[in-house]
Amino acid sequence: MKKSILLIIIALFTSICTATEKKYDRRTATVEAFEKNKEAVVNIASKQQMLVRDSFWSEVPFGVRKVEIPSLGSGFIIDPRGYIITNCHVIDEADDITIIMADGVSKYSARKIALNRETDLAVLKIDAEKPLPTVTLGYSNDIMVGETVLAIGNPFGYNHTLTDGIVSAIHSNIANENGQTTDMIQISAPINPGNSGGPLLNINGELIGVNTKIRKSAEAIGFAIPIDTLREELPAMLNVEKLRQVDFGLKVQDKCEYSPETQNTIVKGLIVKEVRLGSLAEQAGFKTGDLITSYNNKPADCSINFYFDLLEAEYGNNWNIEFVSDNSSKSRQIAMEIRKRPQPDAELLADKLFGVKIKPLTERMMNQYGIYGEVGQPVIVSLEKKSPADIAGLEPGDIITAIDGEQISSIAEFANKLELMPYDTVTKVVIKRTHKRTWNYIISNYEATIKTKSLSDSNNTKPLEL
């Protein structure tokens, strides 16, 4: 009897110990999604230089000095060659941009490739010694309200912070800095200062949005730009004809199909969306609706990769493109040379279209006339009376920073934008104006609607008093 009781006690003790030793799998889908993308998320530290007029008690009375304004944000690597996506407002006015990698040690200086204020998107480039890890691209056309989402970023400078929540709403309209509304994903995942530009992921670790905004007067309300908006905007932002003066003339977009087997959206080639008249693409025989199946022995499975490859292509090399015409099932192959166009004359185009004379901004102009901006930006030095620019309210000393939502940071970019602009058309121009006050400077941004000149417009110059 005693032996039986002892065996029962031993059995109970063994079962209790076994129960306490049971462990649950801590590697959840959230952990896997984070680890899948964490190395591709970066911290963006930028500095903006501003002109400040010293007061009468300063060591240099009434002098003008520069001060640096630091800013923090997030971004993610979208191409292994060092292309990074972030928000435009994170680096818009930055003079110096530093990318801090996931290890917290590796740092790179970044340069601006393309910016779009209307969509609040920007592309940066760093030069790394080796291919970099990238995020996994997804789609936002099948987002469900209530599904789990994850945000990775650097809120308040805390590197690689992960927050989670749900999709609270889709197609939300909010006001941005330009007073416009944008189709956004509304999320409950905490978004704080420093998160801007970081990735929004679904539970599978796929990029579905770019974190961008918070509602300061409320809790647990954040917003992200849908990844499909990024897919739509990148072709225009990465236009090699503007960025590299390449005569190409071809715009493409993904041909997407939903696969019931994998329950994923897959790309079945690239559809030719637009062919510019007189371009190399038109001469080669491309037409709207053609389907590109491969290029340079690579499958045509991502329009984003297509444009990044174009940016990296060397002048003089051929691009071998295989495609199927819209009205035929037979495949064709064409070799297109990456050919550089002559640089257009910015001053001539500005005069013909807007009735203004422009020059690249210099340090001498900034110091002598109190014009705040970045060296090389196009600044108006004179304009014609009753010209389109004069009628729109532009003034000598104004810096042109954007045209039709596209960032302008140099005379060359300004010329490339004007080169394809027709006469007698309406365009929106953003200018930066410096207002000199007794003790300081006030910098203002204005948007002007300008109707370009017709061929019969006269020329009557009103000079800038410099």
TAFENNOR-V137224 format. One record per pair of residues at least 12 apart in sequence whose ideal C-beta (glycine too) atoms are under 7 Angstrom apart, sorted by sequence separation. I is the first residue (numbers start at 1). J is the second residue. D is the distance in Angstrom with one decimal. If there is no record, write none. Layout:
I&J&D ; I&J&D
This chain:
74&86&6.9 ; 112&124&6.3 ; 113&125&5.1 ; 150&162&6.3 ; 151&163&5.0 ; 171&183&5.4 ; 172&184&4.7 ; 212&224&6.1 ; 255&267&6.5 ; 275&287&6.3 ; 346&358&6.4 ; 361&373&5.0 ; 363&375&6.2 ; 51&64&5.6 ; 52&65&5.8 ; 73&86&6.0 ; 97&110&4.3 ; 111&124&6.9 ; 187&200&6.9 ; 197&210&6.5 ; 198&211&4.8 ; 211&224&5.0 ; 212&225&5.5 ; 254&267&4.7 ; 255&268&4.9 ; 275&288&6.0 ; 320&333&6.3 ; 321&334&5.4 ; 361&374&6.9 ; 362&375&6.4 ; 383&396&6.6 ; 432&445&5.5 ; 433&446&6.3 ; 73&87&6.6 ; 110&124&4.4 ; 111&125&5.5 ; 150&164&5.1 ; 172&186&4.3 ; 197&211&6.9 ; 210&224&5.9 ; 255&269&4.9 ; 272&286&5.7 ; 274&288&6.5 ; 361&375&5.9 ; 365&379&6.7 ; 380&394&6.1 ; 382&396&6.0 ; 400&414&6.3 ; 403&417&4.9 ; 51&66&6.1 ; 52&67&5.3 ; 84&99&6.6 ; 110&125&6.5 ; 149&164&7.0 ; 170&185&5.8 ; 185&200&6.9 ; 196&211&6.4 ; 209&224&3.3 ; 210&225&4.4 ; 255&270&6.6 ; 272&287&6.9 ; 273&288&6.9 ; 320&335&5.2 ; 321&336&6.4 ; 361&376&6.4 ; 381&396&6.0 ; 430&445&6.1 ; 431&446&5.4 ; 50&66&6.9 ; 110&126&5.0 ; 148&164&6.4 ; 149&165&6.0 ; 195&211&5.1 ; 196&212&5.7 ; 209&225&5.9 ; 235&251&5.6 ; 254&270&6.4 ; 255&271&4.8 ; 272&288&5.7 ; 319&335&7.0 ; 360&376&5.0 ; 361&377&4.7 ; 380&396&5.4 ; 49&66&4.9 ; 50&67&5.5 ; 73&90&3.4 ; 149&166&6.5 ; 169&186&4.0 ; 209&226&5.5 ; 235&252&7.0 ; 253&270&6.8 ; 272&289&6.3 ; 318&335&4.3 ; 319&336&4.7 ; 380&397&6.7 ; 430&447&5.1 ; 431&448&6.5 ; 108&126&3.9 ; 148&166&6.0 ; 149&167&5.7 ; 167&185&6.3 ; 168&186&4.5 ; 209&227&5.7 ; 235&253&6.9 ; 252&270&4.1 ; 253&271&5.5 ; 271&289&6.8 ; 272&290&4.3 ; 318&336&6.7 ; 360&378&6.7 ; 361&379&4.6 ; 379&397&6.8 ; 380&398&4.9 ; 49&68&5.9 ; 50&69&5.9 ; 71&90&6.9 ; 108&127&7.0 ; 147&166&6.5 ; 168&187&6.0 ; 208&227&5.1 ; 252&271&6.4 ; 318&337&5.5 ; 319&338&6.4 ; 428&447&5.9 ; 429&448&5.1 ; 108&128&6.5 ; 146&166&5.5 ; 147&167&5.4 ; 167&187&6.0 ; 168&188&5.2 ; 191&211&5.5 ; 207&227&5.5 ; 210&230&6.4 ; 252&272&5.8 ; 253&273&4.9 ; 271&291&5.9 ; 272&292&6.8 ; 358&378&4.7 ; 359&379&6.1 ; 379&399&5.0 ; 47&68&4.8 ; 48&69&4.5 ; 91&112&6.6 ; 146&167&6.4 ; 252&273&5.9 ; 316&337&6.9 ; 317&338&5.3 ; 358&379&6.5 ; 378&399&7.0 ; 428&449&5.7 ; 429&450&5.5 ; 47&69&7.0 ; 145&167&5.2 ; 165&187&5.3 ; 166&188&5.3 ; 192&214&6.9 ; 250&272&6.5 ; 251&273&4.6 ; 269&291&4.7 ; 270&292&4.3 ; 316&338&6.6 ; 358&380&5.8 ; 359&381&5.1 ; 377&399&5.0 ; 378&400&4.8 ; 47&70&5.6 ; 48&71&6.7 ; 71&94&6.8 ; 92&115&6.5 ; 144&167&6.6 ; 165&188&3.5 ; 191&214&4.8 ; 231&254&6.8 ; 251&274&4.0 ; 269&292&5.9 ; 296&319&6.2 ; 315&338&5.5 ; 358&381&6.7 ; 404&427&5.7 ; 426&449&6.3 ; 427&450&5.6 ; 143&167&5.8 ; 145&169&6.3 ; 165&189&3.2 ; 185&209&5.0 ; 200&224&4.3 ; 269&293&5.0 ; 295&319&6.0 ; 296&320&5.7 ; 314&338&6.7 ; 356&380&5.1 ; 357&381&5.3 ; 403&427&6.2 ; 404&428&5.6 ; 45&70&7.0 ; 46&71&4.8 ; 145&170&6.3 ; 164&189&5.6 ; 250&275&6.3 ; 295&320&6.6 ; 313&338&4.7 ; 315&340&5.3 ; 357&382&4.3 ; 426&451&5.2 ; 427&452&6.5 ; 84&110&6.8 ; 163&189&4.7 ; 249&275&6.1 ; 295&321&4.7 ; 371&397&5.4 ; 373&399&4.5 ; 403&429&5.5 ; 45&72&6.0 ; 88&115&4.9 ; 97&124&6.6 ; 99&126&5.2 ; 143&170&5.7 ; 163&190&4.6 ; 249&276&3.7 ; 356&383&4.4 ; 424&451&7.0 ; 425&452&5.3 ; 44&72&7.0 ; 88&116&6.1 ; 294&322&4.6 ; 355&383&5.9 ; 369&397&6.6 ; 402&430&3.9 ; 424&452&6.2 ; 44&73&4.4 ; 88&117&5.4 ; 292&321&5.9 ; 293&322&5.2 ; 355&384&3.9 ; 400&429&6.2 ; 401&430&5.1 ; 423&452&5.7 ; 44&74&6.3 ; 190&220&6.9 ; 249&279&2.2 ; 270&300&4.5 ; 293&323&6.3 ; 378&408&6.6 ; 401&431&6.5 ; 423&453&6.3 ; 424&454&4.7 ; 43&74&6.5 ; 44&75&5.2 ; 89&120&5.9 ; 91&122&5.8 ; 191&222&3.3 ; 248&279&6.6 ; 249&280&5.6 ; 250&281&4.0 ; 269&300&5.2 ; 292&323&4.5 ; 293&324&6.4 ; 356&387&6.9 ; 400&431&5.7 ; 401&432&5.2 ; 421&452&6.5 ; 423&454&5.6 ; 88&120&4.8 ; 188&220&4.6 ; 190&222&7.0 ; 247&279&6.3 ; 248&280&6.0 ; 249&281&3.9 ; 291&323&6.0 ; 346&378&6.8 ; 355&387&2.5 ; 377&409&6.2 ; 399&431&6.2 ; 423&455&5.9 ; 41&74&6.6 ; 42&75&5.0 ; 87&120&5.1 ; 88&121&5.9 ; 91&124&6.9 ; 189&222&6.1 ; 247&280&5.0 ; 248&281&6.2 ; 249&282&6.1 ; 270&303&5.6 ; 290&323&5.0 ; 291&324&4.7 ; 354&387&6.7 ; 355&388&5.7 ; 356&389&4.6 ; 377&410&6.9 ; 378&411&5.3 ; 398&431&4.2 ; 399&432&4.4 ; 42&76&6.7 ; 87&121&6.9 ; 88&122&4.5 ; 267&301&4.6 ; 290&324&6.8 ; 354&388&5.4 ; 355&389&5.4 ; 376&410&4.9 ; 41&76&5.2 ; 42&77&6.7 ; 87&122&6.5 ; 186&221&6.7 ; 187&222&4.9 ; 267&302&6.1 ; 290&325&5.5 ; 354&389&4.5 ; 355&390&6.8 ; 374&409&6.7 ; 376&411&6.8 ; 398&433&5.3 ; 40&76&5.4 ; 85&121&6.9 ; 86&122&5.3 ; 156&192&6.1 ; 250&286&6.1 ; 255&291&6.5 ; 270&306&6.1 ; 290&326&5.5 ; 378&414&4.5 ; 40&77&4.5 ; 155&192&3.6 ; 156&193&6.3 ; 157&194&6.0 ; 186&223&5.8 ; 187&224&6.1 ; 289&326&3.4 ; 394&431&6.2 ; 397&434&6.7 ; 85&123&6.3 ; 86&124&6.4 ; 149&187&5.4 ; 151&189&4.5 ; 155&193&6.6 ; 156&194&5.4 ; 185&223&6.7 ; 287&325&6.9 ; 293&331&6.8 ; 356&394&6.9 ; 361&399&6.4 ; 395&433&7.0 ; 150&189&6.9 ; 155&194&4.4 ; 174&213&6.5 ; 184&223&4.4 ; 185&224&4.5 ; 287&326&6.3 ; 83&123&6.1 ; 84&124&4.3 ; 149&189&5.7 ; 151&191&6.3 ; 154&194&4.6 ; 155&195&5.1 ; 184&224&6.5 ; 252&292&6.3 ; 153&194&6.2 ; 184&225&6.5 ; 185&226&5.7 ; 42&84&6.3 ; 44&86&5.9 ; 83&125&5.7 ; 84&126&6.7 ; 143&185&6.5 ; 153&195&3.6 ; 82&125&5.6 ; 183&226&6.7 ; 46&90&7.0 ; 82&126&4.3 ; 151&195&6.3 ; 46&91&5.3 ; 48&93&4.8 ; 82&127&6.0 ; 140&185&6.9 ; 153&198&3.3 ; 44&90&5.8 ; 48&94&5.4 ; 49&95&4.8 ; 82&128&5.1 ; 152&198&5.4 ; 183&229&6.9 ; 44&91&6.7 ; 47&94&6.5 ; 48&95&5.9 ; 151&198&6.3 ; 152&199&5.7 ; 46&94&3.6 ; 47&95&6.1 ; 254&302&6.8 ; 47&96&4.4 ; 75&124&6.8 ; 151&200&5.5 ; 174&223&6.0 ; 254&303&5.0 ; 285&334&6.7 ; 46&96&6.6 ; 82&132&6.0 ; 253&303&5.5 ; 284&334&4.8 ; 46&97&4.8 ; 80&131&3.9 ; 149&200&5.7 ; 150&201&4.5 ; 172&223&6.5 ; 252&303&5.4 ; 360&411&4.9 ; 80&132&5.1 ; 149&201&6.7 ; 284&336&5.7 ; 44&97&6.6 ; 45&98&4.6 ; 149&202&6.2 ; 80&134&5.7 ; 252&306&6.1 ; 394&448&6.1 ; 44&99&6.2 ; 45&100&6.3 ; 77&132&5.0 ; 79&134&6.4 ; 104&159&5.7 ; 147&202&6.6 ; 148&203&4.6 ; 393&448&5.8 ; 77&133&6.5 ; 78&134&6.0 ; 120&176&6.1 ; 280&336&5.8 ; 392&448&4.1 ; 42&99&5.1 ; 43&100&4.0 ; 77&134&5.0 ; 78&135&6.5 ; 392&449&6.5 ; 42&100&6.4 ; 77&135&6.8 ; 102&160&6.2 ; 153&211&6.2 ; 392&450&4.6 ; 42&101&6.0 ; 76&135&4.9 ; 280&339&6.6 ; 373&432&6.1 ; 118&178&6.4 ; 151&211&5.3 ; 41&102&6.3 ; 117&178&6.2 ; 389&450&6.4 ; 118&180&6.4 ; 372&434&4.7 ; 388&450&4.9 ; 39&102&4.8 ; 119&182&6.9 ; 371&434&5.3 ; 388&451&5.6 ; 38&102&5.9 ; 135&199&5.5 ; 138&202&6.2 ; 370&434&5.9 ; 388&452&6.0 ; 143&208&6.2 ; 346&411&4.7 ; 353&418&5.9 ; 388&453&5.7 ; 349&415&6.0 ; 370&436&5.0 ; 244&311&6.8 ; 397&464&6.9 ; 138&206&2.9 ; 140&208&4.9 ; 235&303&6.3 ; 243&311&6.7 ; 346&414&5.2 ; 350&418&6.6 ; 353&421&6.1 ; 396&464&3.3 ; 136&205&5.7 ; 137&206&6.9 ; 138&207&5.3 ; 140&209&6.3 ; 238&307&4.1 ; 343&412&6.6 ; 346&415&3.6 ; 349&418&4.0 ; 372&441&6.1 ; 136&206&5.2 ; 137&207&5.3 ; 138&208&4.9 ; 234&304&5.6 ; 238&308&7.0 ; 240&310&4.8 ; 345&415&6.7 ; 349&419&6.6 ; 136&207&6.2 ; 240&311&6.1 ; 344&415&4.4 ; 370&441&6.3 ; 372&443&5.4 ; 135&207&4.7 ; 231&303&6.8 ; 235&307&5.9 ; 343&415&6.7 ; 344&416&6.7 ; 231&304&6.6 ; 234&307&6.3 ; 238&311&6.2 ; 344&419&4.3 ; 384&459&5.9 ; 385&460&4.8 ; 384&460&5.3 ; 384&461&5.5 ; 385&462&4.8 ; 384&462&6.5 ; 74&153&3.9 ; 382&461&5.9 ; 383&462&6.0 ; 74&154&5.0 ; 382&462&6.6 ; 382&463&4.8 ; 72&154&6.3 ; 382&464&4.8 ; 381&464&4.9 ; 72&157&5.6 ; 381&466&6.7 ; 140&226&3.8 ; 140&227&4.8 ; 141&228&5.7 ; 89&177&6.5 ; 139&227&6.4 ; 140&228&4.6 ; 121&210&7.0 ; 138&227&6.1 ; 139&228&6.2 ; 137&227&6.8 ; 120&212&5.7 ; 246&338&5.9 ; 247&339&5.0 ; 40&133&4.6 ; 246&339&6.7 ; 39&133&4.1 ; 40&134&5.2 ; 246&340&6.2 ; 247&341&4.8 ; 40&135&4.6 ; 245&340&5.3 ; 246&341&7.0 ; 245&341&4.8 ; 354&450&6.3 ; 369&466&6.4 ; 37&135&5.1 ; 245&343&6.2 ; 354&452&6.7 ; 355&453&6.0 ; 37&136&6.5 ; 353&452&4.4 ; 36&136&6.4 ; 353&453&5.8 ; 352&453&6.5 ; 121&225&6.7 ; 120&225&6.6 ; 90&196&5.3 ; 119&225&6.7 ; 89&196&6.9 ; 90&197&4.9 ; 87&196&4.7 ; 121&230&6.2 ; 87&197&4.2 ; 119&229&6.2 ; 41&152&4.7 ; 43&154&4.5 ; 86&197&3.3 ; 121&233&5.8 ; 38&152&6.7 ; 119&233&5.2 ; 123&237&6.0 ; 37&152&6.7 ; 123&238&6.8 ; 34&150&6.7 ; 43&159&5.6 ; 33&150&5.7 ; 116&233&6.0 ; 34&152&6.8 ; 41&160&6.3 ; 30&150&6.4 ; 74&194&6.6 ; 73&194&6.4 ; 74&195&5.9 ; 116&237&5.7 ; 38&160&6.1 ; 72&194&4.7 ; 74&196&6.4 ; 75&197&4.7 ; 76&198&6.6 ; 73&196&4.9 ; 74&197&4.6 ; 75&198&6.9 ; 76&199&4.6 ; 87&210&6.8 ; 114&237&3.8 ; 73&197&4.7 ; 74&198&3.3 ; 114&238&6.1 ; 85&210&6.5 ; 87&212&5.3 ; 139&265&4.7 ; 34&162&5.2 ; 114&243&7.0 ; 113&243&7.0 ; 30&164&6.3 ; 85&230&6.8 ; 44&197&6.5 ; 41&198&6.2 ; 41&199&6.3 ; 37&199&6.4 ; 37&201&6.3 ; 33&201&5.5 ; 37&205&5.8 ; 36&205&3.9 ; 33&203&6.1 ; 33&204&6.6 ; 242&413&6.8 ; 245&416&6.9 ; 33&205&3.6 ; 32&205&6.5 ; 29&203&5.0 ; 242&416&4.2 ; 242&417&6.7 ; 83&308&5.9 ; 78&304&6.9 ; 81&308&7.0 ; 79&308&4.7 ; 81&312&6.3 ; 95&374&6.4 ; 117&402&5.9 ; 118&405&3.9 ; 117&405&6.0 ; 116&405&5.6 ; 116&406&6.2 ; 117&407&6.8 ; 116&407&6.9 ; 115&407&3.4 ; 112&409&6.6 ; 64&367&6.9 ; 64&370&7.0 ; 51&372&4.9 ; 55&439&5.4 ; 53&439&5.9 ; 53&440&5.0 ; 52&440&6.3 ; 53&441&6.1 ; 51&441&5.3
